[in-house]
Amino acid sequence: MIDAVDAVRVALMEVLIISVPILGAGLLIGLIISLFQAVTQIQEQTLSFVPKIVIMVLVSIFLINWIAIRMADFAREMFTGF
């Protein structure tokens, strides 16, 4: 039998594992765009906002199968017990 604290810990680790590729892509594209803005001295807020959203959505679409499998495995483990 698992404790509630263990269940929350495992759930948070799964959320972290699932979100890292999406957030990492946003971080990387944000860094690239920030460097581009610093070099060209273009200070437009939407220049960094829109590409980050587009890249993060594309990465999410690309990884949706992996995310669904991870979530199904997690749900199976939670209902059957560790």
N, C-alpha and C positions, 0 to 999 in steps of 0.2 A: 504494500500500500504506500502511496506517495503522499507526502505532506503538501499542503497548499503552497508553502514557501518554495518547495522544490518544483512544483508545477509552474509557478510564476517565473522562477529562474530559468527553467527550460524554455518557456514561452518567449521570454525576453531575448534569450540567445537565438531562437529561431527568427524572431523579428530582426535582430541585428544581422544575422547571416543573409536573410533575404534582402534587406535594404542596402547592404554595403555596395553591391555592384551598381545599383541605380544612383545612389548618392555619390559614389566615386566617379561615375560618368559626369554628373553635374558639377562636381568639384573640379574635375580635369578641364571640362569645357569652360568653366568660369575662370580658371587660371589662364587658359590660353587667350580668352577674350580680354581679360584684364591686362595681360601683357601687350596685346594688340592695341588696346586703348591707351596704354602708357606710351607706347612707341609713336602712335599717330596723334596723340593728344586729343582724341575724340572722347568727350565725356557725355555720352548718351546712355541713359539708364536702360532703355529698352534694348539696346545693343547687347547687353549681357543677359537680360531677363528672358527674352524670346528664345534664343538658341539653347539655353539651359533647359527650358521646358521641353522643347522639341527633342533634344537628345535624350532626356530622361524618359520621355514617353516612348521613343524608339527603342531604348534599352529595355524598358518594361515589356513592350510588345515582343521583343526578341527573346526575353527570358521568361515569358509567361508559362511555358510548359514546365520549365525547371521549378518555378515558384509553386505551381499547382501540385507538382509531385512532392515537393518538400512539405507543403501544407497538408496534403493527404497523409503522408507518412507521420507527420506530427500528430494529426487527429487520431490516426490509428493507434499510435503509442499512448496517447492520453486516455483513450477509451479502454484499451486492453491492459493498461498498467505497464510500468517499466519492466 
